[in-house]
Protein backbone atom coordinates (compact mmCIF):
# COMPACT_ATOMS: atom_id res chain seq x y z
CA UNK A 1 0.00 0.00 0.00
CA UNK A 2 1.29 3.46 -0.95
CA UNK A 3 0.96 5.93 1.92
CA UNK A 4 1.52 9.67 1.60
CA UNK A 5 2.32 11.32 4.93
CA UNK A 6 1.64 15.02 4.45
CA UNK A 7 4.77 17.08 5.07
CA UNK A 8 3.71 20.63 5.83
CA UNK A 9 5.89 21.80 8.70
CA UNK A 10 4.12 20.08 11.60
CA UNK A 11 5.77 17.57 13.89
CA UNK A 12 5.48 13.76 14.17
CA UNK A 13 5.92 13.04 10.44
CA UNK A 14 8.97 10.85 11.07
CA UNK A 15 7.33 8.75 13.80
CA UNK A 16 4.24 8.20 11.59
CA UNK A 17 6.49 7.12 8.68
CA UNK A 18 8.39 4.66 10.86
CA UNK A 19 5.17 3.18 12.27
CA UNK A 20 3.74 2.66 8.75
CA UNK A 21 6.99 1.19 7.43
CA UNK A 22 7.12 -1.28 10.35
CA UNK A 23 3.74 -2.54 9.16
CA UNK A 24 5.02 -3.05 5.61
CA UNK A 25 3.56 0.05 3.96
CA UNK A 26 5.38 1.93 1.22
CA UNK A 27 5.22 5.23 3.11
CA UNK A 28 6.83 8.53 2.23
CA UNK A 29 6.68 12.07 3.54
CA UNK A 30 5.58 14.46 0.84
CA UNK A 31 4.54 18.03 0.27
CA UNK A 32 3.47 17.22 -3.30
CA UNK A 33 -0.32 17.46 -3.80
CA UNK A 34 -0.17 14.99 -6.72
CA UNK A 35 1.47 12.34 -4.55
CA UNK A 36 -1.16 12.92 -1.88
CA UNK A 37 -3.90 12.55 -4.50
CA UNK A 38 -2.46 9.28 -5.91
CA UNK A 39 -1.65 7.51 -2.63
CA UNK A 40 -3.78 4.62 -1.43
CA UNK A 41 -3.91 6.32 1.98
CA UNK A 42 -3.07 9.91 2.87
CA UNK A 43 -2.13 10.70 6.45
CA UNK A 44 -2.41 14.19 7.91
CA UNK A 45 -0.26 14.01 11.03
CA UNK A 46 0.22 16.88 13.37
CA UNK A 47 1.89 18.29 16.41
CA UNK A 48 1.91 22.05 16.49
CA UNK A 49 -0.44 25.00 16.14
CA UNK A 50 -3.47 25.30 13.90
CA UNK A 51 -2.54 28.58 12.19
CA UNK A 52 0.97 27.58 11.14
CA UNK A 53 -0.24 24.14 10.11
CA UNK A 54 -3.01 25.53 7.89
CA UNK A 55 -0.52 28.00 6.39
CA UNK A 56 1.87 25.12 5.66
CA UNK A 57 -0.88 23.07 4.03
CA UNK A 58 -2.05 26.00 1.88
CA UNK A 59 1.48 26.99 0.82
CA UNK A 60 2.02 23.50 -0.61
CA UNK A 61 -1.47 23.02 -2.06
CA UNK A 62 -2.09 20.13 0.31
CA UNK A 63 -5.27 21.72 1.67
CA UNK A 64 -7.02 21.40 -1.70
CA UNK A 65 -5.52 17.97 -2.36
CA UNK A 66 -6.94 16.69 0.93
CA UNK A 67 -10.35 18.25 0.29
CA UNK A 68 -10.47 16.64 -3.16
CA UNK A 69 -9.45 13.23 -1.79
CA UNK A 70 -12.12 13.25 0.86
CA UNK A 71 -14.76 14.62 -1.53
CA UNK A 72 -14.44 11.44 -3.61
CA UNK A 73 -14.20 9.15 -0.57
CA UNK A 74 -10.46 8.33 -0.81
CA UNK A 75 -9.07 7.05 2.53
CA UNK A 76 -7.51 9.82 4.61
CA UNK A 77 -6.36 9.60 8.22
CA UNK A 78 -5.91 12.63 10.48
CA UNK A 79 -3.85 12.23 13.63
CA UNK A 80 -4.18 14.62 16.62
CA UNK A 81 -3.79 18.10 15.10
CA UNK A 82 -4.70 16.40 11.81
CA UNK A 83 -8.17 15.65 13.21
CA UNK A 84 -8.53 19.21 14.50
CA UNK A 85 -7.49 20.70 11.14
CA UNK A 86 -10.11 18.54 9.40
CA UNK A 87 -12.87 20.44 11.19
CA UNK A 88 -14.46 23.65 9.94
CA UNK A 89 -12.88 25.86 12.58
CA UNK A 90 -10.31 25.89 15.37
CA UNK A 91 -10.38 28.27 18.32
CA UNK A 92 -6.59 27.98 18.54
CA UNK A 93 -4.41 30.99 17.66
CA UNK A 94 -7.36 33.39 17.89
CA UNK A 95 -9.44 31.37 15.42
CA UNK A 96 -8.44 29.54 12.27
CA UNK A 97 -10.54 28.22 9.38
CA UNK A 98 -9.99 24.48 8.97
CA UNK A 99 -10.25 22.09 6.03
CA UNK A 100 -13.98 21.44 6.60
CA UNK A 101 -13.64 17.71 5.94
CA UNK A 102 -15.91 17.18 8.96
CA UNK A 103 -18.48 19.43 10.58
CA UNK A 104 -17.44 20.95 13.88
CA UNK A 105 -14.72 22.89 15.58
CA UNK A 106 -11.66 22.40 17.75
CA UNK A 107 -12.01 24.02 21.17
CA UNK A 108 -9.56 24.42 24.05
CA UNK A 109 -9.84 21.79 26.75
CA UNK A 110 -11.86 23.23 29.63
CA UNK A 111 -11.70 20.39 32.13
CA UNK A 112 -9.11 18.07 33.59
CA UNK A 113 -5.43 18.42 32.91
CA UNK A 114 -4.26 20.77 30.16
CA UNK A 115 -2.40 19.72 28.19
CA UNK A 116 -3.89 16.24 28.38
CA UNK A 117 -0.88 13.97 28.10
CA UNK A 118 -0.77 10.26 28.74
CA UNK A 119 -2.51 6.96 28.19
CA UNK A 120 -6.29 6.79 28.21
CA UNK A 121 -8.97 4.25 27.32
CA UNK A 122 -11.05 4.76 24.17
CA UNK A 123 -14.69 3.64 24.24
CA UNK A 124 -16.21 1.70 22.69
CA UNK A 125 -13.52 -0.92 22.47
CA UNK A 126 -11.62 -0.31 25.69
CA UNK A 127 -8.11 -0.12 24.23
CA UNK A 128 -5.68 2.43 25.64
CA UNK A 129 -3.87 4.92 23.41
CA UNK A 130 -1.41 7.74 23.98
CA UNK A 131 -2.81 11.29 23.92
CA UNK A 132 -1.02 14.67 23.92
CA UNK A 133 -3.29 17.65 23.23
CA UNK A 134 -4.74 20.93 24.53
CA UNK A 135 -7.59 21.23 22.01
CA UNK A 136 -10.46 18.83 21.37
CA UNK A 137 -12.85 18.13 18.53
CA UNK A 138 -16.47 19.16 18.99
CA UNK A 139 -18.16 17.34 16.11
CA UNK A 140 -21.30 15.35 15.34
CA UNK A 141 -19.01 12.95 13.42
CA UNK A 142 -17.65 11.49 16.69
CA UNK A 143 -17.67 7.69 16.85
CA UNK A 144 -15.59 7.10 20.01
CA UNK A 145 -14.61 8.99 23.14
CA UNK A 146 -11.98 8.98 25.85
CA UNK A 147 -12.79 10.43 29.26
CA UNK A 148 -15.72 12.28 27.66
CA UNK A 149 -13.58 13.77 24.87
CA UNK A 150 -13.88 12.93 21.17
CA UNK A 151 -11.22 10.31 20.40
CA UNK A 152 -12.34 9.25 16.90
CA UNK A 153 -14.44 11.03 14.27
CA UNK A 154 -15.40 9.74 10.83
CA UNK A 155 -16.84 11.03 7.59
CA UNK A 156 -16.88 9.90 3.96
CA UNK A 157 -13.31 8.78 3.37
CA UNK A 158 -11.94 10.59 6.43
CA UNK A 159 -11.00 9.04 9.76
CA UNK A 160 -9.59 11.31 12.45
CA UNK A 161 -8.13 10.35 15.82
CA UNK A 162 -7.17 12.58 18.73
CA UNK A 163 -4.64 10.03 20.01
CA UNK A 164 -1.25 9.17 18.53
CA UNK A 165 -1.36 5.62 17.14
CA UNK A 166 2.33 5.89 16.19
CA UNK A 167 3.18 6.30 19.88
CA UNK A 168 0.61 3.85 21.26
CA UNK A 169 2.50 0.57 21.22
CA UNK A 170 0.62 -2.57 20.22
CA UNK A 171 -2.82 -0.93 20.30
CA UNK A 172 -1.58 1.80 17.98
CA UNK A 173 0.04 -0.72 15.64
CA UNK A 174 -3.23 -2.69 15.46
CA UNK A 175 -5.13 0.52 14.72
CA UNK A 176 -2.71 1.55 11.95
CA UNK A 177 -2.75 -1.97 10.51
CA UNK A 178 -6.54 -1.71 10.11
CA UNK A 179 -6.07 1.66 8.36
CA UNK A 180 -3.47 0.15 6.04
CA UNK A 181 -5.60 -2.87 5.10
CA UNK A 182 -7.34 -2.55 1.75
CA UNK A 183 -11.11 -2.29 2.17
TORKOLVEX-558975 format. One record per residue (C-alpha): residue number from 1; residue in one letter; x, y, z. Coordinates in nm, 2 decimals. Layout:
REM TORKOLVEX-558975
<NUM,A,<X,Y,Z>>,
...
This chain:
REM TORKOLVEX-558975
<1,X,<0.00,0.00,0.00>>,
<2,X,<0.13,0.35,-0.09>>,
<3,X,<0.10,0.59,0.19>>,
<4,X,<0.15,0.97,0.16>>,
<5,X,<0.23,1.13,0.49>>,
<6,X,<0.16,1.50,0.44>>,
<7,X,<0.48,1.71,0.51>>,
<8,X,<0.37,2.06,0.58>>,
<9,X,<0.59,2.18,0.87>>,
<10,X,<0.41,2.01,1.16>>,
<11,X,<0.58,1.76,1.39>>,
<12,X,<0.55,1.38,1.42>>,
<13,X,<0.59,1.30,1.04>>,
<14,X,<0.90,1.08,1.11>>,
<15,X,<0.73,0.88,1.38>>,
<16,X,<0.42,0.82,1.16>>,
<17,X,<0.65,0.71,0.87>>,
<18,X,<0.84,0.47,1.09>>,
<19,X,<0.52,0.32,1.23>>,
<20,X,<0.37,0.27,0.87>>,
<21,X,<0.70,0.12,0.74>>,
<22,X,<0.71,-0.13,1.03>>,
<23,X,<0.37,-0.25,0.92>>,
<24,X,<0.50,-0.30,0.56>>,
<25,X,<0.36,0.01,0.40>>,
<26,X,<0.54,0.19,0.12>>,
<27,X,<0.52,0.52,0.31>>,
<28,X,<0.68,0.85,0.22>>,
<29,X,<0.67,1.21,0.35>>,
<30,X,<0.56,1.45,0.08>>,
<31,X,<0.45,1.80,0.03>>,
<32,X,<0.35,1.72,-0.33>>,
<33,X,<-0.03,1.75,-0.38>>,
<34,X,<-0.02,1.50,-0.67>>,
<35,X,<0.15,1.23,-0.46>>,
<36,X,<-0.12,1.29,-0.19>>,
<37,X,<-0.39,1.25,-0.45>>,
<38,X,<-0.25,0.93,-0.59>>,
<39,X,<-0.17,0.75,-0.26>>,
<40,X,<-0.38,0.46,-0.14>>,
<41,X,<-0.39,0.63,0.20>>,
<42,X,<-0.31,0.99,0.29>>,
<43,X,<-0.21,1.07,0.64>>,
<44,X,<-0.24,1.42,0.79>>,
<45,X,<-0.03,1.40,1.10>>,
<46,X,<0.02,1.69,1.34>>,
<47,X,<0.19,1.83,1.64>>,
<48,X,<0.19,2.21,1.65>>,
<49,X,<-0.04,2.50,1.61>>,
<50,X,<-0.35,2.53,1.39>>,
<51,X,<-0.25,2.86,1.22>>,
<52,X,<0.10,2.76,1.11>>,
<53,X,<-0.02,2.41,1.01>>,
<54,X,<-0.30,2.55,0.79>>,
<55,X,<-0.05,2.80,0.64>>,
<56,X,<0.19,2.51,0.57>>,
<57,X,<-0.09,2.31,0.40>>,
<58,X,<-0.21,2.60,0.19>>,
<59,X,<0.15,2.70,0.08>>,
<60,X,<0.20,2.35,-0.06>>,
<61,X,<-0.15,2.30,-0.21>>,
<62,X,<-0.21,2.01,0.03>>,
<63,X,<-0.53,2.17,0.17>>,
<64,X,<-0.70,2.14,-0.17>>,
<65,X,<-0.55,1.80,-0.24>>,
<66,X,<-0.69,1.67,0.09>>,
<67,X,<-1.04,1.82,0.03>>,
<68,X,<-1.05,1.66,-0.32>>,
<69,X,<-0.95,1.32,-0.18>>,
<70,X,<-1.21,1.33,0.09>>,
<71,X,<-1.48,1.46,-0.15>>,
<72,X,<-1.44,1.14,-0.36>>,
<73,X,<-1.42,0.91,-0.06>>,
<74,X,<-1.05,0.83,-0.08>>,
<75,X,<-0.91,0.71,0.25>>,
<76,X,<-0.75,0.98,0.46>>,
<77,X,<-0.64,0.96,0.82>>,
<78,X,<-0.59,1.26,1.05>>,
<79,X,<-0.38,1.22,1.36>>,
<80,X,<-0.42,1.46,1.66>>,
<81,X,<-0.38,1.81,1.51>>,
<82,X,<-0.47,1.64,1.18>>,
<83,X,<-0.82,1.57,1.32>>,
<84,X,<-0.85,1.92,1.45>>,
<85,X,<-0.75,2.07,1.11>>,
<86,X,<-1.01,1.85,0.94>>,
<87,X,<-1.29,2.04,1.12>>,
<88,X,<-1.45,2.37,0.99>>,
<89,X,<-1.29,2.59,1.26>>,
<90,X,<-1.03,2.59,1.54>>,
<91,X,<-1.04,2.83,1.83>>,
<92,X,<-0.66,2.80,1.85>>,
<93,X,<-0.44,3.10,1.77>>,
<94,X,<-0.74,3.34,1.79>>,
<95,X,<-0.94,3.14,1.54>>,
<96,X,<-0.84,2.95,1.23>>,
<97,X,<-1.05,2.82,0.94>>,
<98,X,<-1.00,2.45,0.90>>,
<99,X,<-1.02,2.21,0.60>>,
<100,X,<-1.40,2.14,0.66>>,
<101,X,<-1.36,1.77,0.59>>,
<102,X,<-1.59,1.72,0.90>>,
<103,X,<-1.85,1.94,1.06>>,
<104,X,<-1.74,2.09,1.39>>,
<105,X,<-1.47,2.29,1.56>>,
<106,X,<-1.17,2.24,1.78>>,
<107,X,<-1.20,2.40,2.12>>,
<108,X,<-0.96,2.44,2.40>>,
<109,X,<-0.98,2.18,2.67>>,
<110,X,<-1.19,2.32,2.96>>,
<111,X,<-1.17,2.04,3.21>>,
<112,X,<-0.91,1.81,3.36>>,
<113,X,<-0.54,1.84,3.29>>,
<114,X,<-0.43,2.08,3.02>>,
<115,X,<-0.24,1.97,2.82>>,
<116,X,<-0.39,1.62,2.84>>,
<117,X,<-0.09,1.40,2.81>>,
<118,X,<-0.08,1.03,2.87>>,
<119,X,<-0.25,0.70,2.82>>,
<120,X,<-0.63,0.68,2.82>>,
<121,X,<-0.90,0.43,2.73>>,
<122,X,<-1.10,0.48,2.42>>,
<123,X,<-1.47,0.36,2.42>>,
<124,X,<-1.62,0.17,2.27>>,
<125,X,<-1.35,-0.09,2.25>>,
<126,X,<-1.16,-0.03,2.57>>,
<127,X,<-0.81,-0.01,2.42>>,
<128,X,<-0.57,0.24,2.56>>,
<129,X,<-0.39,0.49,2.34>>,
<130,X,<-0.14,0.77,2.40>>,
<131,X,<-0.28,1.13,2.39>>,
<132,X,<-0.10,1.47,2.39>>,
<133,X,<-0.33,1.77,2.32>>,
<134,X,<-0.47,2.09,2.45>>,
<135,X,<-0.76,2.12,2.20>>,
<136,X,<-1.05,1.88,2.14>>,
<137,X,<-1.29,1.81,1.85>>,
<138,X,<-1.65,1.92,1.90>>,
<139,X,<-1.82,1.73,1.61>>,
<140,X,<-2.13,1.53,1.53>>,
<141,X,<-1.90,1.29,1.34>>,
<142,X,<-1.76,1.15,1.67>>,
<143,X,<-1.77,0.77,1.69>>,
<144,X,<-1.56,0.71,2.00>>,
<145,X,<-1.46,0.90,2.31>>,
<146,X,<-1.20,0.90,2.59>>,
<147,X,<-1.28,1.04,2.93>>,
<148,X,<-1.57,1.23,2.77>>,
<149,X,<-1.36,1.38,2.49>>,
<150,X,<-1.39,1.29,2.12>>,
<151,X,<-1.12,1.03,2.04>>,
<152,X,<-1.23,0.93,1.69>>,
<153,X,<-1.44,1.10,1.43>>,
<154,X,<-1.54,0.97,1.08>>,
<155,X,<-1.68,1.10,0.76>>,
<156,X,<-1.69,0.99,0.40>>,
<157,X,<-1.33,0.88,0.34>>,
<158,X,<-1.19,1.06,0.64>>,
<159,X,<-1.10,0.90,0.98>>,
<160,X,<-0.96,1.13,1.25>>,
<161,X,<-0.81,1.04,1.58>>,
<162,X,<-0.72,1.26,1.87>>,
<163,X,<-0.46,1.00,2.00>>,
<164,X,<-0.12,0.92,1.85>>,
<165,X,<-0.14,0.56,1.71>>,
<166,X,<0.23,0.59,1.62>>,
<167,X,<0.32,0.63,1.99>>,
<168,X,<0.06,0.39,2.13>>,
<169,X,<0.25,0.06,2.12>>,
<170,X,<0.06,-0.26,2.02>>,
<171,X,<-0.28,-0.09,2.03>>,
<172,X,<-0.16,0.18,1.80>>,
<173,X,<0.00,-0.07,1.56>>,
<174,X,<-0.32,-0.27,1.55>>,
<175,X,<-0.51,0.05,1.47>>,
<176,X,<-0.27,0.15,1.20>>,
<177,X,<-0.28,-0.20,1.05>>,
<178,X,<-0.65,-0.17,1.01>>,
<179,X,<-0.61,0.17,0.84>>,
<180,X,<-0.35,0.01,0.60>>,
<181,X,<-0.56,-0.29,0.51>>,
<182,X,<-0.73,-0.25,0.18>>,
<183,X,<-1.11,-0.23,0.22>>,
